[in-house]
Amino acid sequence: MANTPQSKKRARQSETRYAINKARRSRIRTYLRKVEEAIASGDQTAAAEALKNAQPELARGITKGVLHKNTVARKMSRLSSRVKALNA
């Protein structure tokens, strides 16, 4: 348990950041799910649009420290290649 005023404040800040990061992760997952659903439906234009909407949210996850940049780069690369393959 936190005893000093500083450690109490850090505990409060930690709870706040946890809630914010959890919401941000959830939002990112929602965007990714929309892309996955569009790919599963086979509609290339809808999948491309969903990916276009998901990319800024993923990039925001990097800058806010929720996701690692290589993780996001890998996800974007794999999704874009899957969307591109729908056309073929």
C-alpha positions in Angstrom: 0.0 0.0 0.0 1.2 3.5 -0.8 2.3 5.5 2.2 4.0 8.7 1.1 2.1 11.5 -0.6 4.2 11.0 -3.7 3.4 7.3 -3.9 -0.3 7.9 -3.3 -0.3 10.4 -6.2 1.5 7.9 -8.4 -1.1 5.3 -7.6 -3.9 7.6 -8.6 -2.1 8.6 -11.8 -1.5 5.0 -12.6 -5.2 4.1 -12.3 -6.1 7.0 -14.5 -3.6 6.1 -17.2 -4.7 2.5 -17.0 -8.3 3.5 -17.8 -7.3 5.7 -20.6 -5.0 3.2 -22.2 -7.6 0.4 -21.8 -10.1 2.5 -23.7 -7.6 3.4 -26.4 -6.7 -0.3 -26.8 -10.4 -1.3 -27.0 -11.0 1.4 -29.7 -8.0 0.2 -31.7 -9.3 -3.4 -31.5 -12.7 -2.2 -32.7 -11.2 -0.6 -35.8 -9.2 -3.8 -36.5 -12.3 -5.9 -36.1 -14.1 -3.8 -38.7 -11.3 -4.4 -41.1 -11.3 -8.1 -40.4 -15.1 -8.3 -41.0 -14.8 -6.3 -44.3 -12.1 -8.7 -45.5 -14.2 -11.7 -44.4 -17.2 -10.3 -46.4 -15.0 -10.2 -49.5 -15.9 -6.6 -50.3 -12.6 -4.9 -51.4 -13.8 -1.3 -51.3 -15.3 -1.7 -47.8 -12.1 -3.4 -46.6 -10.0 -0.6 -48.1 -12.1 2.0 -46.5 -12.1 0.3 -43.1 -8.3 0.0 -43.3 -8.0 3.7 -44.2 -10.0 4.5 -41.1 -8.0 2.2 -38.9 -4.5 3.4 -39.8 -4.7 6.8 -38.0 -6.0 5.1 -34.9 -3.1 2.6 -35.0 -0.6 5.4 -35.5 -2.1 7.2 -32.5 -1.6 4.1 -30.4 2.1 4.4 -31.2 2.4 8.0 -30.2 0.4 7.4 -27.0 2.6 4.5 -26.0 -0.1 1.9 -26.1 1.4 -0.2 -28.9 4.9 -0.7 -30.1 5.7 0.8 -33.5 6.9 -2.6 -35.0 3.7 -4.2 -33.9 1.6 -1.6 -35.7 3.8 -1.7 -38.8 3.4 -5.5 -38.9 -0.4 -5.3 -38.5 -0.8 -2.6 -41.1 1.4 -4.5 -43.6 -0.5 -7.7 -43.1 -3.9 -6.1 -43.3 -3.0 -4.1 -46.4 -1.7 -7.1 -48.2 -4.9 -9.0 -47.4 -7.0 -6.2 -48.6 -5.0 -6.0 -51.8 -5.3 -9.7 -52.3 -9.1 -9.4 -52.3 -8.9 -7.7 -55.7 -7.1 -10.6 -57.3 
